[in-house]
Amino acid sequence: MNLLPVAEALNRLLSRAKPIAASETLPLAEAEGRVLAVDLTAGLTQPPFNASAMDGYALRREDAREPGAELKVIGTSSAGHGFEGSVGQGEAVRIFTGAPVPRGADSVLLQEDAEKIEGGIRTNFPVRHGQHVRPRGQDFAEGEAVLSAGTVLDFTRLTVAAGMNRPDVEVLRRPLIAILATGDELLPPGSTPGPSQIIASNTFGIAALARKAGADVLDLGIVPDDKARIAAAIDTARDAKVDVIVTLGGASVGDHDLVQATLIEAGMQLDFWRIAMRPGKPLMVGSFGETHVLGLPGNPVSSLVCSLLFLEPLIRRLASLPPVQREATVEAAVTLRANDHRQDYIRAKLSKSAGHWLAEPFGKQDSSMMKVFAAADCLVIRPPHALELPAGAPCPVMLLRPDLLA
């Protein structure tokens, strides 16, 4: 089987990914980052009354057309305690920010623009009609669709939703991702490995990436290289109606690589495997009907790179979330050698010099080296058959932390 180019593999994966339409209702306090399933309409009018935008005096503009007008102060209007009378000719009410403008008044004079006199005030500046008054419904009206379906609820939108008197919201269900690690050699963190065993690490990074991308995670644990045990774990995932099954390791076709064969025997439709990329060539993509299957390599770095390239975009598509913008162009800090037929993703550090961002690859790029990945800022992208790239030339990268260059 020929190796599939990265772009084609991603397009094939995403082309059959249908955004989840099912929804759930959540309290507003739990809805950060979620996507509205329906338009959100205002439950009240805001502001609910003509409100003062400043501290000052509520009055009739016709009584203060010119400086020097003398007005009698007949009461006070403060937030939560409005003046219940009316403002008549030659009268004013002391008012504070956010307080209701009394009946009869149509404008507010700033407190510093008034001079106190016996029993009232004298105006020092002319008043404009409607000055410093926030009219009723200026922000939104009851029943108005303020936030549309598909809106991602961030801190600004949660604020307006609360102001609309909506204590809960209907949002799209998050994708549910099942993660299954396989291998006789794997033990959970905290164990004492035997001579042929290692600590399983991939699940934790991939689960964190999946949650950050907008998914919920079902951890199926570690299963040994046993087809019956692997099949049972797959059944658990399918019974839970997960949207994506992610397997870690065993997706190739070697004597000890049982995952692909077990999945196919369970009814998985294999779409493709083996990608023209490094690290991460033995990536497997298939499906059980609407359930996606993503078989990731066992090496930690290969697994994480494939998760960034394929799992994160898949989750975002299923969750109706915009793609994460990770690609950027910087300058090569050193000369990069010509490439072969696979697309390389090279761990690198970023630094800034003379206003330019530079990417410098680490000397060791073995796909089992987690420490190097943890220290990296980006992945330098080297397309297939790329020519030698001299130091200082533009260099495409994938940012491991999207806001790094902000």
TIDREN-896011 format. One record per residue: x, y, z of N, C-alpha, C in turn; residue in three letters. Coordinates in steps of 0.02 Angstrom, whole numbers, plus 50000, padded with zeros to 5 digits. Layout:
residues N
XYZXYZXYZALA ...
//
This chain:
residues 406
500434994050000500005000050000500445006250000MET 500295010949954500675017149951500525021450012ASN 501025025450031500925030050087500495035850065LEU 500005037650107499535043050091499815049750114LEU 499795054850072500025061550093499605064050152PRO 499915068050195499585070550255498945074350238VAL 498985079050190498405083150174497825078850149ALA 497975073850108497445069450082497135065250138GLU 497565062850183497325058850239496855063050283ALA 497045069150298496625073450340495965075050305LEU 495995076450240495385077950203494905071950203ASN 495175066050195494745060050195494435058850264ARG 494825060150315494565059450383493995064350397LEU 494115070750380493625075950397493025075950351LEU 493105073450290492555073750242491945069650264SER 492055064650306491485060650329491305062150402ARG 491595067350430491455069150499490865074050501ALA 490295071650525489705075850529489665078950599LYS 489585085550602489515088750668488945085750708PRO 489055084950772488545082050817487955086950824ILE 487355084250814486755088550818486415087950885ALA 486555082650923486225081750988486425087351036ALA 485955089151080486075094751125485915092851197SER 486105097051243485955096351313485885103251344GLU 485545103651400485465110051434485925110351495THR 486305115751500486795116551553486665123051591LEU 486825123151656486835129551692487365134151660PRO 487225140451662487675145251631488385144651658LEU 488445143151722489115142751753489525136951726ALA 489215132151691489575126451665489635126551589GLU 489465132151558489395132351485489985135651449ALA 490505137451484491085140651451491375136051398GLU 491495138851338491785135051284491305130651246GLY 490675130351267490185126251232489865130051174ARG 489535126351130489255129251069488495129251075VAL 488185135051064487455135651068487125131251015LEU 486625127451036486265123150990485685126850957ALA 485435131950989484865135950963485015143250977VAL 484645147550942484705154750956484515156051029ASP 484885160751060484735162551129484405169451129LEU 483785169651152483415175951153483415179051222THR 483345185551223483345189151287482715187851326ALA 482795186751391482215185651434481935191951463GLY 482265197551448482035204051472482325209451428LEU 482115215651439482375221351403482925224551445THR 483475226351411484045229251447484285235751413GLN 484345241251449484105241951518483345241951521PRO 483065239951578482335239351583481985246051591PRO 482375251351597482085258151604482605262951577PHE 482405269151566482895274251549483345275151609ASN 483995274351599484465274351655484985279751646ALA 485225282251702485755287351699486425284151686SER 486815287051641487485284651626488015287951670ALA 487805293051709488295296751749487965298851815MET 488395300951862488145304251923487985311551905ASP 487415313951928487245320851913486535322551934GLY 486175326051889485495328351905485045326951845TYR 484495323451858483995322151806483535328251802ALA 483415330551741483015336651732482695336651664LEU 482305341951652482015342951586482475347451546ARG 482645345351486483115349251447482865356351434ARG 482205357051426481945363751412482055368551470GLU 482185365851530482315370151588483045372051594ASP 483485369051551484205370351558484535371351490ALA 484195375051447484455376251380485095380551382ARG 485125385051431485685389651437485985389151506GLU 486635390551514486945390651581486595395751626PRO 486595394351690486315399051738485615397351760GLY 485325392051734484645390151754484665387651827ALA 484175389851866484135387751936483555382851944GLU 483705376951972483215371551978483165369152050LEU 482565367452070482445364852137482565357252137LYS 482965354752183483095347552189482565344652234VAL 482165340052207481585337452243481675330252268ILE 482245327152256482345320252280482965317052251GLY 483015310552262483615306752241483405300252207THR 483765298452155483675292052121484345288452119SER 484375282552151484995278652152484855271652126SER 485385267952111485295261152085484925256852136ALA 484375253952114483965249852159483455253852198GLY 483495260352196483035264652235482855270752193HIS 482415269752144482235275152100481775280252133GLY 481795286352107481335291652131480645290352102PHE 480145290052144479485287852121479035293452098GLU 479245299552109478835305152086479005307052014GLY 478785312951995478905315551928479285322151933SER 479665323551882480045329851878479625334851838VAL 479455340451870479065345551836479495351451815GLY 479165356651792479515362651770479935365551826GLN 480575367051810481025370151859481275365451912GLY 481195358951903481395354151955481955349551929GLU 482315346451976482835341651960482865336352015ALA 483135330551999483225325152047483965323052047VAL 484245322752107484935320252112484925312952090ARG 485385311152043485375304452015486075301552012ILE 486105294852017486745291452016486765286351958PHE 487375284451938487465280051881487055273651888THR 486695271951836486285265851836485595266651864GLY 485445272351893484795273351923484265275151871ALA 483635273651884483105275451837483035283151831PRO 482955285451770482805292451759482075293651776VAL 481915298251821481215299151842480765301351785PRO 480125299951793479635302351745479685309951740ARG 479605312351679479625319551667480315321951647GLY 480845318651672481525320651654481735317351589ALA 482145320751550482375317951486483125318451477ASP 483475321451525484195322451517484525322351586SER 485195321551586485565321651648486135326651642VAL 486185331051691486725335851696487265332951741LEU 487885332951718488435330351759488475334251825LEU 488635330651879488655334051944489175339551945GLN 489735338651908490255343851908490055349951866GLU 489515349251828489275354851787488715358751822ASP 488625357151885488105360651924488405363751986ALA 488135369452005488345372952066487775372552117GLU 487925370252177487405369652228487215376652254LYS 486565377552260486305383752289485775381752341ILE 485525386452377485025385052428484425381552397GLU 484315375152418483725371352396483775368352327GLY 484355369252294484395366652226485075367552194GLY 485065368452128485695369152090485625374752039ILE 486215377052017486245381651960486675378251907ARG 486425378151845486795374751791487355379251766THR 487935375951751488505379651725488625378551650ASN 488265373551622488335371951551487635370451522PHE 487555371751457486915369951427486835362351424PRO 486205360251425486065353051425485785351051357VAL 486045345351331485805342651269485245337551283ARG 484735337351240484185332751251484435325551250HIS 484245321651301484455314651306485165313751332GLY 485465319251352486165318951375486245314151434GLN 486735309451428486925304651482486345300251504HIS 485875298951457485325294351471485395288251427VAL 485375282451458485365276151421484635274151411ARG 484385274551351483665273251341483485265951353PRO 482885264751376482635257951387482715253751323ARG 483005247751331483105243251274483695245051230GLY 484115249651252484695251551212485145245551196GLN 485225240851243485645234951233485275229551195ASP 484715227251222484305222351188483595222551216PHE 483135219851176482425219651196482205212551211ALA 481725211751255481465205151271481235201551208GLU 481455195251201481285191251143481775191951085GLY 482235196651089482725197551035483235191851036GLU 483395189050977483905183850971484595187250971ALA 484905187251028485545190851037486135186451017VAL 486115180051034486655175351017486365169950973LEU 486675168750916486405163950868486685156950879SER 486315151950855486545145050859487225144450825ALA 487665140550855488345139850829488845144350863GLY 488615148950906489055153450941489425149750997THR 490075150751000490475147951054490425152551114VAL 490255149851172490135153951231490795155451267LEU 491055161351255491655163551290491445168451345ASP 491925171851375491775176051433491325181951415PHE 491375184651354490935190251336490225187751325THR 490145181951293489485179451277489125176651339ARG 489515173851385489215171651447488955177551487LEU 489305183151483489085189251517488425191651490THR 488365191951423487745194451394487185189351406VAL 487345182851405486825177851419486545178751489ALA 486985180051537486755181251605486325187651608ALA 486565192851574486185199151573485505198351540GLY 485435193351496484805191951463484335187951508MET 484565186651570484165183051620484055175751599ASN 484585172751569484555165751550485005161751597ARG 484725158151646485135154451694485435148051665PRO 485145145651609485425139751577485375140451502ASP 485745136351466485785136951393485775130051362VAL 485505129551302485505123351264486125123351219GLU 486555118551230487185118251193487265111451160VAL 487695111151109487835104851075488205100151122LEU 488035093751116488395088751156489125088451134ARG 489565087551182490275086651165490395079751135ARG 490875079251088491075072651065491345068451123PRO 491195062051123491465057451173492005053151140LEU 492595053451169493175050051141493395044451187ILE 493415038351161493665032651199494405031551183ALA 494815030751234495535029651223495715022851251ILE 496025018751207496215011951226496965010951212LEU 497345009851264498055008251257498145000651257ALA 498554998151211498654990851207499404989251210THR 499554983551240500244981251241500414977451305GLY 500714971551297500924967651356501434971351398ASP 501804975851367502354979151401502144985051443GLU 501504987151440501294993451470501034992551541LEU 501234997351584500994997651652500785004851667LEU 500295005951712500095012751729500625016251771PRO 500645022951770501105026651812501025024751885PRO 501585024351921501575022251990501765014951998GLY 501795011251943501985004151946502735003351948SER 502954997351963503664995551959503764991051898THR 504064993751845504124989851784504594983851793PRO 504414978351760504854972651756505374973751702GLY 505794968751689506344969451641506114971251570PRO 505514969151550505284970451482504694975251479SER 504584978951532503994983151536504174990551538GLN 503684994651518503765001951519503125005051547ILE 503175011351567502595014951592502205017951534ILE 501545016851533501115019651481501015027051494ALA 501175031151444501125038351452500665041751403SER 500555038651344500195042051290499495044251310ASN 499145039951347498445041351363498355048151395THR 498805050151439498715056251477498775062451432PHE 499275062551388499345068251343498785068651292GLY 498585062951266498055062851215497385064551246ILE 497255062151306496635063951340496605071451354ALA 497175074351375497195081551388497075085451324ALA 497395083251269497295086551205496575086151183LEU 496265080251192495565079251172495105083851211ALA 495215084251276494785088551318494875095951298ARG 495495097851286495635104751266495305106251199LYS 495255101251156494955102251090494185102651094ALA 493895100451151493175100951160492815094451168GLY 493175089151188492865082551195492835080351268ALA 492405075551281492425071651343492785065151328ASP 493095062351380493535056551369493305050651411VAL 493275044751380493165038451413493825034551409LEU 494155033651466494785030051468494645022651477ASP 494815018651426494705011451428495285007751460LEU 495795011451481496355008351516496845004951470GLY 497235000451499497754996651463497514989551454ILE 497554987151392497354980351376497954976651348VAL 498094970551370498664966851343498544964651271PRO 499064961951240499014959651170498624953151167ASP 497974953751174497524948051174496894950051137ASP 496744946551082496194948651038495524948851075LYS 495414944051119494784943851155494714949851201ALA 495254951651235495244957351281495164963951241ARG 495504964351184495444970351142494734970951116ILE 494444965251094493764965351068493264967451121ALA 493374965151183492924967051238492954974551251ALA 493554977451249493624984651259493284988551203ALA 493344986051142493004989351086492254989051095ILE 491994983451119491274982851132491054987851186ASP 491474988851236491314993751289491245000651259THR 491715002451215491685009051183491065009751141ALA 490895004751103490315005151059489665005251100ARG 489645001551154489055001651198488955008551229ASP 489515012151240489475018851269489295024151216ALA 489225021851153489045026351097489535032051090LYS 490185030351093490695035551085490695037851012VAL 490955043751002491005046550934491665044750901ASP 492185043650941492835041850914493155036650960VAL 493415031350930493825026450967494555027750947ILE 494955029350996495675030450985496055024651016VAL 496435021050974496855015650999497585017950998THR 497965015551046498665017551052499095011351045LEU 499455010950990499895005250978499534999450946GLY 499924995050914499654988950886499244989750823GLY 499304995450789498884996650730499204994250666ALA 499844992150668500174989450609499954982250598SER 500324978550557500124971750541500664966650558VAL 501074968150608501574963450631501264957850671GLY 501664953050690501404947250726501084949150793ASP 501334954550823501074956550889500614962650884HIS 500474964750823500034970550813499334968050798ASP 498924967650850498274964250845497684969050838LEU 497804975450848497244980150852496864980650786VAL 497234981750731496904982550666496484976350648GLN 496774970550656496414964350639495804963450683ALA 495864964950748495294964150793494734969050776THR 494914975150759494414980050740494054977950676LEU 494414975550628494104973350565493634967450577ILE 493854962750620493424957050636492794959250673GLU 492834964750709492254967350746491784971350700ALA 491994972450637491554975850590491794982750569GLY 492394984650589492644991250568492784991350493MET 492574996750461492744997950391493405001750389GLN 493924998650366494585001850362494605006650304LEU 494755012950317494815017950264495525018050237ASP 496005019250281496705019350259497155018550320PHE 497775016850306498295017050356498955017950321TRP 499465019950358500135021550331500125028350295ARG 500385033350330500395040250306501115042150289ILE 501195046150238501865048450217502085054150262ALA 502225052350325502445057350374502935054250423MET 503315058450454503795056250505503825061450560ARG 503695059650623503495053050647502755051750635PRO 502545045350641501835043750638501595040050578GLY 502035036750540501825033250480501255028250490LYS 501265023950543500745018750549500095021350580PRO 499815026650551499175029250574498615025450539LEU 498095023550576497535019750547496895023750556MET 496485023950503495845027350505495305022650479VAL 494765022050517494205017850497493575020150531GLY 493045016050529492415018050559491965012050572SER 491545012850623490975008550635490355012950623PHE 490115013150563489555017750549489765024950561GLY 489415028250608489575035250623490135035950675GLU 490365030450701490915030650751491585030350715THR 491985035450726492645035750695493145031550735HIS 493615028650700494155024950732494815027950709VAL 495235029550758495885032450744496405028150780LEU 496795024450743497315020350773497975024050771GLY 498225026050829498845029950834499445025450847LEU 500035027650826500635023850841500765023350916PRO 501165018450935501315017551006501835022251033GLY 502315024350991502835028951015502515035551037ASN 502705038051096502365044051123502375050051076PRO 502945051651047502985057651004502565056550941VAL 502615050650910502215049150851501475049850867SER 501275047250924500585047450945500335054650954SER 500735058850986500535065750998500525069850934LEU 501015068750890501025072450827500405070650786VAL 500245064250783499645062050746499015064950778CYS 499005065450845498425068350879498325075650860SER 498875079450856498835086450835498585087050764LEU 498825082650720498665083250650497975080550633LEU 497745075350668497135071950649496585071950702PHE 496765070350764496255069850816495965076750834LEU 496395081650844496145088350862495675091150809GLU 495855091150744495385093650693494735089550690PRO 494785082950701494175078850700493705080750756LEU 493975081550816493565083550873493245090350860ILE 493635095050836493365101750824492805101650772ARG 492885097450721492355096950670491725093950701ARG 491795088550739491215085350770490865090050819LEU 491265094350853490995098850904490755105450877ALA 490795106450810490605112850778491015118650805SER 491645117250820492105122450844492585124250787LEU 492815130550785493285132450732493955128950741PRO 494325127950687494975124650693495455128750736PRO 495905125350769496435128750807496965131050757VAL 497145137350761497635140150714498345138950741GLN 498645133650717499315131850741499865133450691ARG 499705133950628500225134950577500455142150576GLU 501105142950569501415149650564502035149050521ALA 502305154750503502935154850465503445158950504THR 504015155950517504575159250551505185158650507VAL 505775159550535506385158750497506775152750524GLU 507115149250480507535143750501508155146450536ALA 508295143950596508885146350632509515143150605ALA 509455137350575510025133650546509815131050478VAL 510305128850440510145125750375509805119050386THR 509255117950351508885111650355509015107550293LEU 509205101250302509395097150246508795095350202ARG 508935093150141508405091050095508025085050125ALA 507405084350104506965079250133506815073650082ASN 506595067950108506405062350065505665062550050ASP 505355056750038504655056450016504145057350071HIS 504365057750135503895058650190503905065850216ARG 503325068250240503295074850270503535074450342GLN 504035078450358504335078250425504035083450470ASP 503975081650534503775086250587504325086050640TYR 504735091250640505355091250678505275095750739ILE 505395092850797505335096650860505865102150862ARG 505645108150881506105113850879505935118850934ALA 506435122950952506345128550998506275134950957LYS 505885139550984505815146150953506185151350994LEU 506495155950959506825161650992506725167750948SER 506815173650978506715179850940507375183650937LYS 507545185750877508165189550867508035195050817SER 508195201150835508095207050792507385207350765ALA 506915205650808506215206050788505965200250748GLY 506385195150736506185189350696506165183150739HIS 505645179050728505595172650762505995167450724TRP 506405163550760506835158450731506665151650760LEU 506655146550717506535139650739507185135750733ALA 507395132850789508005128750789507845121650812GLU 507905116750767507735109850785508205107050838PRO 507945102550879508355098850926508785093950887PHE 509355092350915509815087850881509545080750878GLY 509185078450928508915071650929508165071950918LYS 507935067750871507235067850851506905061050857GLN 507195056450894506915049750901506195050250928ASP 505735046250898505025046950915504845044350983SER 505325041551019505175039251088505375044451140SER 505675049951119505965054751166505455059951187MET 505125058751242504605063251267504885069751294MET 505485069351325505775075351355505895080751303LYS 506115078851244506235083751191505585086951169VAL 505065082851165504415085651145504165090651197PHE 504245089051260504015093451313504385100151312ALA 505005100151289505405106251286505295110151221ALA 504965107151172504875110351107504325115651109ALA 504395120451064503875125651055503465124350993ASP 503765120850945503425120050881503705113850845CYS 503375112150790503605106950745503765110250679LEU 504385109850658504575112350592504295107550540VAL 503945110250491503625106050439504085105950378ILE 504305099950359504715099050299504325094850250ARG 504065097950196503655094250148504055088750113PRO 503705083950083504055078650046504485081649990PRO 505085078949984505555080849931505765088249935HIS 505705091149994505915098150002506665098749992ALA 506865104049958507575105349948507895107950012LEU 508545108150014508895110950072508655118050084GLU 508535119650147508285126350165508835129950203LEU 509085135550177509635139050211509395142650273PRO 509845143750319509695147550380509445154550360ALA 508935156850394508645163350380508065163150331GLY 507955157450298507405156950250506745155950286ALA 506185157950255505525156750286505415149250297PRO 505115147750353505065140750374504375139550405CYS 503965135150376503305133750406503375129550469PRO 502965131150519502975127450582502255126150605VAL 502185121250648501565120050685501695121650757MET 501345126550784501455128750853501145123750901LEU 501525121650952501255117251002500815121051051LEU 500935127551057500515131951098500295137751053ARG 499665137651030499445142150976499565149550988PRO 499575151751052499645158851066500375160951077ASP 500845156551061501545157951076501815164151042LEU 501615165350980501865171050942501425177250950LEU 500915176850990500445182550997500785188451031ALA 
//
